Amino acid sequence: MQEQIVAHLSRDPKLASILPNIAFPDYGADNNDVYFGLLESIASQQLSVKAADTIFKRFLAIFPTAYPAAELLVNTPQESLRAVGLSNQKAQYMRNTAAFFLEHQLFQKDWSGFSDDEVVKLLSSIKGVGKWTVEMILMFVLRRPDVFPIDDLGVRQAMIRLYEVELEGKAQYQKLTEIAEAWRPYRTYACRYLWRWKDA
């Protein structure tokens, strides 16, 4: 599979120029916990990795098994959530997520039956969960191979630099989307390479 993905992405000469210097993006152990992934994403919004990690660990420590079971989270007082460093807004978004998963009975959901667009449509209806957050879940929790999060600043910056894109606004988005078309059906992997290349 790895050889197939690298061979396909290497058809793009610009992308091919960075692939040999970057490790293949591996996913590690299986993880299908969409609920937990959403809570982690909400906690980390607009924070550095270190700060987000600290706050999320404090948040988990509130719960008896260090897991924020939805039944417990919806009944956790706002003050307790604020005390671990969450903003009022994030605390409410987390409780919205727990309530949504309970209401729609999503905990045993087989997400393989949902298309990427269907997952985005369903989960972004939770107040506080946007399209970008769901795209990160698709990429890193559900491991969908062909997600292109064009609203991700890091992806855009990397593409603008690598492909020397000088357009702005809508024209820029259109150009980047066109470039990414060549990466199908492995746009997730291309984006993960671009993140690593940008940070290297």
Buried (B, 14 or more C-beta within 10 A) or exposed (E): EEEEBBEBBEEBEEBEEBBEEBEBBEEEEEEEBBBBBBBBBBBBBEBEEEEBBBBBEBBBEBEEEEEBBBEBBBEBEEEEBEEBBBBEEBBBBBBBBBBBBBEEEBEEBEBEEBEBEEBBEBBBEBEBBBBBBBBBBBBBBBEBBBBBBBEBEEBBEBBBEBBEBEEEEEEBBEBBEEBBEBBEEBBBBBBBBBBBBBEE
